[in-house]
Amino acid sequence: MIDEIDPYLAELDSLYEDASYSAQSYFEAAKSAEFWGKAIVFVPALMSATAALLVALGWAKQWGAVGAVAGAVAATAAFLGSEKRASSHKETARQFTKLRHEVRFERSLAHKRRSDEDLEERIRVLRDNYNVIVSTGELVSNRFFSRAQQRIKKGVLSYDHADGNAARE
């Protein structure tokens, strides 16, 4: 016999999984954006310094032009805030993580609800919260979802994960 609460539990499970994969996808995107944000400043700055050193050592003056362009690229990237995208992705990931914890909490208390209507209303609020996060977050590439999927399958969200950091990611 199917318990009357089973459809609600199934929806909470679905919402938990959606929030888990979304959160991890955004964390993966944030890591990538952080790396490329630093690289877009570091690599041109390194090129600029190398070109300046070559000119100082007596190489062709054209290296000065390379240094100037590379320096301008590094300065522009630094000025524009190359890590803004990473911060945005991290914030979205944190919102999904918070929602995931709320869903887990609601599922653990689902049998204690006074009525099915009460549980259904809470689930609708949680689903609406999920939809708000989805609609306001900057979309991430499917490759980040694939990375998230691999990490989740390896147990990154498990609380008994060996490195002890799983609960925070």
C-alpha positions in Angstrom: 0.0 0.0 0.0 1.3 3.4 -0.9 1.5 5.9 1.9 -0.4 9.2 1.2 2.9 11.1 2.0 4.9 9.2 -0.6 4.3 11.6 -3.5 5.4 14.4 -1.3 8.6 12.6 -0.3 9.3 11.8 -4.0 9.0 15.5 -4.8 11.3 16.4 -1.9 13.8 13.8 -3.1 13.6 15.3 -6.6 14.1 18.8 -5.3 17.0 17.7 -3.2 18.7 16.1 -6.2 18.0 19.2 -8.4 19.5 21.5 -5.8 22.5 19.2 -5.2 23.5 19.0 -8.9 22.8 22.7 -9.4 24.9 23.7 -6.4 27.8 21.5 -7.4 27.6 22.7 -11.1 27.9 26.3 -9.9 30.8 25.4 -7.6 32.6 23.8 -10.5 31.9 26.9 -12.7 33.2 29.2 -9.9 36.5 27.2 -9.7 36.9 27.5 -13.4 36.1 31.2 -13.6 38.4 31.8 -10.7 41.3 30.1 -12.5 40.7 31.8 -15.8 40.1 35.2 -14.0 43.6 34.9 -12.5 45.2 33.6 -15.7 43.8 36.6 -17.7 45.7 38.9 -15.4 48.8 36.8 -14.7 49.8 35.6 -18.2 49.7 39.1 -19.8 51.5 40.6 -16.8 54.2 37.9 -17.1 54.5 38.6 -20.8 54.8 42.3 -20.2 57.6 41.7 -17.6 59.4 39.3 -19.9 59.2 41.8 -22.8 60.5 44.6 -20.6 63.4 42.5 -19.5 64.3 41.6 -23.1 64.4 45.3 -24.1 66.5 46.1 -21.0 68.9 43.3 -22.0 69.3 44.9 -25.4 67.0 42.9 -27.6 64.9 44.6 -30.3 62.8 47.6 -29.2 59.7 45.9 -30.7 59.6 43.8 -27.5 58.6 47.1 -25.8 55.4 47.2 -27.9 54.6 43.6 -26.9 55.2 44.5 -23.3 53.0 47.6 -23.6 50.1 45.6 -25.1 50.4 42.8 -22.6 50.5 45.2 -19.8 47.4 47.0 -21.1 45.6 43.7 -21.3 46.6 42.7 -17.7 45.6 46.2 -16.4 42.2 46.1 -18.2 41.4 42.6 -16.9 42.4 43.6 -13.3 40.3 46.8 -13.6 37.2 45.1 -14.9 37.3 42.6 -12.0 38.1 39.4 -13.7 36.8 37.4 -10.7 33.3 38.8 -10.7 31.9 35.8 -12.5 33.5 33.5 -10.0 31.9 35.4 -7.1 28.5 35.3 -8.9 28.7 31.5 -9.4 29.8 31.0 -5.8 26.8 32.9 -4.5 24.4 31.0 -6.7 26.0 27.7 -5.5 25.6 28.8 -1.9 21.9 29.5 -2.5 21.4 26.1 -3.9 23.3 24.5 -1.1 21.2 26.4 1.5 18.1 25.2 -0.3 19.4 21.6 -0.4 19.8 21.7 3.4 16.3 23.1 3.8 14.8 20.3 1.6 16.7 17.7 3.6 15.4 19.1 6.8 11.8 19.2 5.5 12.0 15.7 4.3 13.2 14.5 7.7 10.2 16.1 9.3 7.6 15.3 6.6 5.9 12.5 8.7 5.5 15.0 11.6 3.4 17.5 9.5 -0.1 18.1 10.7 -1.6 17.7 7.3 -0.8 16.9 3.7 -1.8 20.4 2.8 0.8 21.8 5.1 3.5 19.6 3.6 2.4 20.5 0.1 2.5 24.2 0.8 6.0 23.9 2.2 7.1 21.9 -0.9 5.6 24.6 -3.2 7.5 27.3 -1.3 10.8 25.3 -1.6 10.2 24.7 -5.3 9.4 28.4 -5.8 12.7 29.2 -4.1 14.5 26.8 -6.4 12.9 28.5 -9.4 13.9 32.0 -8.2 17.6 30.9 -7.9 17.4 29.3 -11.4 15.9 32.4 -12.9 18.4 34.9 -11.3 21.6 32.9 -11.6 23.9 33.2 -14.6 23.7 30.1 -16.6 26.7 27.7 -16.6 27.9 25.4 -19.3 26.9 21.7 -19.5 30.5 20.7 -19.0 30.2 22.0 -15.4 27.2 19.8 -14.9 29.2 16.8 -16.2 32.0 17.6 -13.7 29.4 18.0 -10.9 27.9 14.7 -11.9 31.2 12.9 -11.7 32.1 14.4 -8.3 28.7 13.6 -6.9 29.0 10.0 -8.0 32.4 9.9 -6.3 30.7 11.0 -3.1 31.5 14.7 -2.8 28.2 15.3 -1.0 28.5 12.4 1.4 29.0 13.5 5.0 31.3 10.6 5.7 33.6 11.6 2.8 37.3 11.0 3.6 38.6 14.6 3.4 36.0 16.1 5.7 35.2 18.9 3.3 32.3 17.3 1.5 29.6 19.0 3.6 31.0 22.5 2.8 31.1 22.1 -1.0 
